[in-house]
Amino acid sequence: MKILENTHRGHGLEALSQKVDNPLSTDVASVMKLLNACPVAKATPLVNVASLAEKLGVASIHIKDERTRMKLGSFKALGGAYSIAKAAVKANGGLGTVEEMGSALNGHVFVTASAGNHGLSVAAGARVFGARAIVYLSETVPAGFADKLRGFGADVVIEGANYEESADAAQNIANDKGWTLIADSTWDGYYGGRDIMEGYLAMPAEAAEQLGGIVPTHVFLQAGVGGLAGAVAVHVRETWGDAPHICVVEPSFAPALYKGIEEGGVVHAEGPVSNMGRLDCKEASLLALEYLARAADSFMQVEDDFVFNEIKDLEAIGLETSPSGGAGYAGLSAAANAHALGLGSESRILLFLSEGPADD
């Protein structure tokens, strides 16, 4: 475990601030209105895990369980599908009838790269609104996931030895064909991932309502490119101000946000493939990095073997997940065992279980 204090807290990164001219929307009501138009949309549970709180010596641990989100298996259901829904509403001139919305994007093609659940969300959204989805997967993605995508009506292309190469291929074909790229990241010149982050606001909004009057002292957020972490951090600050300590947790093999904070901008993080496959992103989202530079208090690197062992605690209480989905809990465990980040018997923890067990 390595922990980095965020010295940019409150003001962001000078190199990025000029490029991030608009803050992430905090209009959760509009987000929820659009999401709730989906027949399978409903709030996911917030679980109070007293046994783990006692084990780690803290007052409480609440875990937002995203494994059933919109029947797609992860928080990612809120992102790609929401972004496509916004496009459908725009194309239709407003939120229309089921029949109108079902054909609002006829003839439209969305293309994306995915290391996991983002592709499912894009495929599901495209199918609902009459569009075509093309999902690029790298050679490292399990074959069963390609079949799952096809089951949602997506065309699947296997290209690239890793996620970065498949993402480049998706961007290139979108440019060549005039299709709409719907990446779950952002970079200089591409900010489409902002809509996806906006969709993720549903998670912390639900969690805040479910917590009632409880204000967390600590929020641990696992991160890949940083979309989930960035959206949650923005909402946490909007809801509870400076009270919670926000810690961003990444694989030690892919510390893109950690290195970005350390070096003051988007950088490439070198490292081997991590068992936290959905977090194994070597370059951070530009917007997410800037939002987290402003909102997060610390950044943490955790090792693959440690996370693999720690998530057995979650499995033991019926919250089985992957190393990607449970990395936030592993970060909490590491900090508690090291008596770091001010954790103690009065600490109230909020975590997000972002997906179910990994596919073979």
C-alpha positions as CSV (number, residue, x, y, z in Angstrom):
1,M,0.0,0.0,0.0
2,K,1.1,3.5,-0.8
3,I,-0.8,6.7,0.1
4,L,-0.4,10.1,-1.4
5,E,-1.9,13.2,0.2
6,N,-3.6,15.4,-2.4
7,T,-1.9,18.8,-2.2
8,H,-4.2,20.1,-5.0
9,R,-7.3,19.7,-3.0
10,G,-9.8,22.6,-3.4
11,H,-8.1,24.2,-6.5
12,G,-7.2,21.4,-8.9
13,L,-4.3,21.0,-11.3
14,E,-3.1,24.1,-13.1
15,A,-2.3,22.2,-16.3
16,L,-5.9,21.0,-16.5
17,S,-8.1,23.7,-15.0
18,Q,-8.2,25.7,-18.2
19,K,-9.4,22.7,-20.1
20,V,-12.2,21.9,-17.6
21,D,-14.3,25.0,-18.1
22,N,-17.5,23.4,-16.9
23,P,-18.1,21.6,-13.6
24,L,-19.8,18.3,-13.6
25,S,-23.6,18.8,-13.4
26,T,-25.1,18.1,-9.9
27,D,-28.6,18.2,-11.3
28,V,-29.4,14.7,-10.0
29,A,-33.2,15.2,-10.4
30,S,-32.8,15.4,-14.2
31,V,-30.5,12.4,-14.2
32,M,-33.0,10.3,-12.2
33,K,-35.9,11.4,-14.3
34,L,-34.2,10.1,-17.4
35,L,-33.0,6.9,-15.8
36,N,-36.3,6.2,-14.2
37,A,-37.9,6.1,-17.7
38,C,-36.2,2.7,-18.0
39,P,-38.5,-0.2,-17.0
40,V,-35.8,-2.0,-15.0
41,A,-34.5,1.1,-13.3
42,K,-34.6,1.0,-9.5
43,A,-32.4,1.9,-6.6
44,T,-29.7,-0.6,-5.5
45,P,-29.4,-1.5,-1.9
46,L,-27.2,0.1,0.7
47,V,-25.9,-2.6,3.1
48,N,-24.8,-2.0,6.7
49,V,-22.1,-4.5,7.4
50,A,-21.6,-4.4,11.1
51,S,-19.4,-7.5,11.2
52,L,-16.7,-5.9,9.0
53,A,-16.9,-2.6,10.9
54,E,-16.1,-4.6,14.1
55,K,-13.3,-6.4,12.4
56,L,-11.7,-3.2,11.2
57,G,-12.3,-1.2,14.4
58,V,-14.6,1.5,12.9
59,A,-18.1,2.6,13.9
60,S,-19.9,1.6,10.7
61,I,-19.4,0.5,7.1
62,H,-22.2,1.0,4.5
63,I,-21.7,-0.6,1.1
64,K,-23.7,0.5,-1.9
65,D,-24.3,-2.8,-3.8
66,E,-24.3,-2.2,-7.5
67,R,-24.3,-5.8,-8.6
68,T,-28.0,-5.7,-9.7
69,R,-28.0,-2.3,-11.3
70,M,-30.6,-2.4,-14.2
71,K,-29.9,-6.1,-14.5
72,L,-26.5,-5.4,-16.1
73,G,-24.4,-6.4,-13.2
74,S,-22.5,-3.2,-12.4
75,F,-22.6,0.6,-11.9
76,K,-21.6,1.0,-15.5
77,A,-25.3,0.5,-16.4
78,L,-25.8,4.1,-15.4
79,G,-23.2,5.5,-17.8
80,G,-23.3,4.4,-21.4
81,A,-27.1,3.8,-21.4
82,Y,-27.7,7.2,-19.9
83,S,-25.5,9.0,-22.4
84,I,-27.4,7.3,-25.3
85,A,-30.7,8.2,-23.6
86,K,-29.7,11.8,-23.6
87,A,-28.9,11.6,-27.3
88,A,-32.3,9.9,-27.9
89,V,-34.2,12.7,-26.1
90,K,-32.4,15.3,-28.1
91,A,-33.1,13.5,-31.4
92,N,-36.8,13.1,-30.5
93,G,-37.1,16.7,-29.4
94,G,-37.9,15.6,-25.8
95,L,-38.9,12.6,-23.8
96,G,-41.6,10.9,-25.9
97,T,-43.7,7.8,-25.8
98,V,-42.1,4.3,-25.6
99,E,-42.8,3.8,-29.3
100,E,-41.2,7.2,-30.2
101,M,-38.1,6.7,-28.0
102,G,-37.7,3.1,-29.3
103,S,-37.0,4.5,-32.8
104,A,-35.4,7.8,-31.9
105,L,-31.9,6.7,-32.9
106,N,-32.7,4.5,-35.9
107,G,-29.7,4.5,-38.2
108,H,-27.4,5.8,-35.6
109,V,-24.2,3.9,-34.8
110,F,-22.4,4.1,-31.4
111,V,-18.9,2.6,-31.1
112,T,-16.9,2.0,-28.0
113,A,-14.1,0.0,-26.4
114,S,-14.7,-1.9,-23.2
115,A,-12.7,-3.8,-20.7
116,G,-15.9,-5.0,-19.1
117,N,-19.3,-3.6,-18.2
118,H,-19.2,-0.3,-20.1
119,G,-19.8,-2.2,-23.3
120,L,-22.9,-3.8,-21.9
121,S,-24.4,-0.5,-20.9
122,V,-23.8,0.9,-24.4
123,A,-25.2,-2.2,-26.0
124,A,-28.3,-2.1,-23.8
125,G,-28.9,1.6,-24.4
126,A,-28.5,1.3,-28.2
127,R,-31.0,-1.5,-28.3
128,V,-33.6,0.4,-26.3
129,F,-33.5,3.5,-28.6
130,G,-33.1,1.8,-32.0
131,A,-29.4,2.4,-32.5
132,R,-26.6,0.0,-33.5
133,A,-23.7,-0.7,-31.0
134,I,-20.2,-1.8,-32.0
135,V,-18.0,-2.8,-29.1
136,Y,-14.2,-3.3,-29.4
137,L,-12.6,-5.7,-27.0
138,S,-9.0,-6.5,-26.5
139,E,-7.6,-10.0,-26.7
140,T,-7.4,-10.1,-22.9
141,V,-11.1,-9.8,-22.3
142,P,-12.8,-13.2,-21.5
143,A,-14.5,-14.9,-24.5
144,G,-17.7,-15.2,-22.5
145,F,-18.1,-11.5,-22.3
146,A,-18.2,-11.1,-26.1
147,D,-21.1,-13.6,-26.1
148,K,-22.9,-11.6,-23.5
149,L,-22.5,-8.4,-25.5
150,R,-23.9,-10.2,-28.6
151,G,-26.8,-11.2,-26.5
152,F,-27.6,-7.5,-26.1
153,G,-27.5,-7.0,-29.8
154,A,-24.0,-5.5,-30.1
155,D,-21.5,-6.2,-32.9
156,V,-18.2,-7.3,-31.3
157,V,-14.8,-6.7,-32.7
158,I,-11.7,-8.2,-31.1
159,E,-8.7,-6.0,-31.7
160,G,-5.6,-5.1,-29.7
161,A,-3.4,-6.8,-27.1
162,N,-4.8,-4.5,-24.4
163,Y,-7.5,-2.0,-23.6
164,E,-5.5,0.9,-24.9
165,E,-5.1,-0.6,-28.3
166,S,-8.8,-1.6,-28.6
167,A,-9.7,2.0,-27.5
168,D,-7.5,3.4,-30.3
169,A,-9.1,1.1,-32.8
170,A,-12.6,2.2,-31.7
171,Q,-11.7,5.9,-32.0
172,N,-10.2,5.3,-35.4
173,I,-13.2,3.5,-36.9
174,A,-15.5,6.2,-35.4
175,N,-13.5,8.9,-37.1
176,D,-13.3,7.0,-40.4
177,K,-17.1,6.1,-40.6
178,G,-18.5,9.2,-38.9
179,W,-20.0,7.1,-36.1
180,T,-20.4,8.3,-32.5
181,L,-17.7,7.4,-30.2
182,I,-19.0,6.8,-26.7
183,A,-15.9,6.3,-24.5
184,D,-16.1,6.2,-20.8
185,S,-13.1,8.4,-20.5
186,T,-12.2,12.0,-21.6
187,W,-9.0,13.5,-23.1
188,D,-7.9,16.7,-24.7
189,G,-10.4,17.1,-27.6
190,Y,-12.9,14.5,-26.4
191,Y,-15.3,15.2,-23.5
192,G,-18.1,12.8,-24.3
193,G,-17.4,10.9,-21.1
194,R,-18.9,13.8,-19.1
195,D,-22.4,12.5,-19.8
196,I,-21.4,9.1,-18.6
197,M,-20.1,10.5,-15.4
198,E,-23.3,12.5,-15.0
199,G,-25.2,9.2,-15.1
200,Y,-23.1,7.8,-12.3
201,L,-24.4,10.6,-10.0
202,A,-27.4,8.3,-9.3
203,M,-25.3,6.1,-7.1
204,P,-24.2,8.6,-4.5
205,A,-27.6,10.4,-4.6
206,E,-29.3,7.1,-3.7
207,A,-26.7,6.4,-1.1
208,A,-27.1,9.8,0.6
209,E,-30.9,9.3,0.8
210,Q,-30.5,5.8,2.1
211,L,-28.1,6.9,4.8
212,G,-30.6,9.4,6.2
213,G,-28.9,11.6,8.6
214,I,-25.6,9.7,8.7
215,V,-22.7,11.6,7.4
216,P,-19.7,9.5,6.4
217,T,-16.3,10.4,7.8
218,H,-14.5,8.4,5.0
219,V,-15.4,7.4,1.4
220,F,-13.1,4.9,-0.4
221,L,-13.5,4.9,-4.2
222,Q,-11.9,2.4,-6.5
223,A,-10.8,3.9,-9.8
224,G,-9.7,3.0,-13.3
225,V,-9.9,6.0,-15.6
226,G,-11.7,7.7,-12.7
227,G,-15.3,8.2,-13.9
228,L,-17.0,6.6,-11.0
229,A,-14.7,8.1,-8.4
230,G,-14.9,11.6,-10.0
231,A,-18.7,11.6,-10.1
232,V,-19.1,10.3,-6.5
233,A,-16.5,12.7,-5.2
234,V,-18.3,15.7,-6.8
235,H,-21.6,14.6,-5.3
236,V,-20.1,13.9,-1.9
237,R,-18.7,17.4,-1.7
238,E,-22.0,18.9,-2.9
239,T,-23.9,16.9,-0.2
240,W,-21.7,16.8,2.8
241,G,-19.0,19.5,2.1
242,D,-15.6,18.9,3.5
243,A,-16.7,16.5,6.2
244,P,-15.8,13.1,4.5
245,H,-12.2,12.1,3.8
246,I,-12.3,10.9,0.2
247,C,-9.6,8.3,-0.7
248,V,-9.2,7.1,-4.3
249,V,-7.9,3.5,-4.6
250,E,-6.1,2.1,-7.6
251,P,-4.0,-1.0,-8.6
252,S,-0.3,-0.6,-8.0
253,F,0.1,-1.8,-11.5
254,A,-2.1,1.0,-13.0
255,P,-1.8,4.1,-10.7
256,A,-2.8,6.6,-13.4
257,L,-4.7,9.0,-11.1
258,Y,-2.1,8.7,-8.3
259,K,0.7,9.5,-10.8
260,G,-1.4,12.3,-12.4
261,I,-1.8,14.0,-9.0
262,E,1.9,13.5,-8.3
263,E,3.1,14.9,-11.6
264,G,0.4,17.5,-12.1
265,G,-1.4,16.3,-15.3
266,V,-2.5,13.3,-17.3
267,V,0.4,10.8,-17.6
268,H,0.9,7.2,-18.7
269,A,1.3,4.8,-15.8
270,E,3.5,1.9,-16.7
271,G,2.9,-1.6,-15.2
272,P,2.0,-5.2,-15.9
273,V,-1.6,-6.4,-16.3
274,S,-3.5,-6.2,-13.0
275,N,-6.1,-8.7,-11.7
276,M,-8.3,-5.7,-11.2
277,G,-9.2,-5.8,-14.9
278,R,-11.8,-3.0,-15.0
279,L,-9.4,-0.8,-13.0
280,D,-6.3,-1.7,-15.1
281,C,-6.3,1.6,-17.0
282,K,-2.9,3.2,-17.6
283,E,-4.2,6.7,-18.4
284,A,-6.7,8.7,-16.4
285,S,-9.7,10.5,-17.8
286,L,-8.8,14.2,-18.0
287,L,-12.1,15.4,-16.5
288,A,-12.0,12.8,-13.7
289,L,-8.5,13.7,-12.8
290,E,-9.3,17.4,-12.5
291,Y,-12.5,16.8,-10.5
292,L,-10.6,14.4,-8.2
293,A,-7.7,16.9,-7.8
294,R,-10.3,19.4,-6.5
295,A,-12.3,17.0,-4.4
296,A,-10.3,14.0,-3.2
297,D,-8.1,14.1,-0.1
298,S,-5.8,11.1,-0.8
299,F,-4.8,8.6,-3.4
300,M,-3.8,5.0,-2.6
301,Q,-2.1,2.1,-4.5
302,V,-3.0,-1.4,-3.5
303,E,-1.3,-4.7,-4.6
304,D,-3.1,-7.4,-6.6
305,D,-2.5,-10.2,-4.1
306,F,-3.7,-8.1,-1.2
307,V,-7.0,-7.2,-2.9
308,F,-7.6,-10.8,-4.0
309,N,-7.3,-11.9,-0.4
310,E,-9.3,-9.0,1.2
311,I,-12.4,-9.4,-0.9
312,K,-12.9,-12.9,0.6
313,D,-14.3,-10.9,3.6
314,L,-17.0,-9.6,1.3
315,E,-17.8,-13.1,-0.1
316,A,-18.1,-14.4,3.4
317,I,-21.1,-12.1,4.1
318,G,-22.8,-12.6,0.7
319,L,-21.3,-9.7,-1.1
320,E,-19.2,-11.6,-3.6
321,T,-17.4,-9.4,-6.1
322,S,-14.3,-9.2,-8.3
323,P,-11.0,-7.6,-7.3
324,S,-12.1,-4.6,-9.4
325,G,-15.4,-4.3,-7.6
326,G,-14.0,-4.7,-4.1
327,A,-10.8,-2.6,-4.4
328,G,-12.4,0.2,-2.3
329,Y,-12.9,-2.2,0.6
330,A,-9.4,-3.5,0.3
331,G,-8.2,0.1,0.5
332,L,-10.2,0.6,3.6
333,S,-8.8,-2.6,5.1
334,A,-5.2,-1.5,4.3
335,A,-5.7,1.9,5.8
336,A,-7.4,0.5,8.9
337,N,-4.6,-2.0,9.5
338,A,-2.0,0.7,9.1
339,H,-3.9,3.1,11.4
340,A,-3.8,5.6,8.5
341,L,-6.1,8.4,7.2
342,G,-7.4,9.1,10.7
343,L,-9.5,5.9,10.9
344,G,-10.7,4.9,14.3
345,S,-13.6,3.7,16.4
346,E,-15.7,6.8,15.5
347,S,-15.2,6.4,11.7
348,R,-18.3,5.9,9.5
349,I,-17.4,4.4,6.1
350,L,-19.1,4.6,2.7
351,L,-18.1,2.1,0.0
352,F,-19.3,1.2,-3.5
353,L,-19.4,-2.5,-4.6
354,S,-19.2,-1.7,-8.2
355,E,-19.7,-5.1,-9.8
356,G,-20.3,-8.8,-9.2
357,P,-17.8,-11.6,-9.6
358,A,-15.6,-11.5,-12.7
359,D,-16.6,-13.7,-15.7
360,D,-14.3,-16.5,-16.5
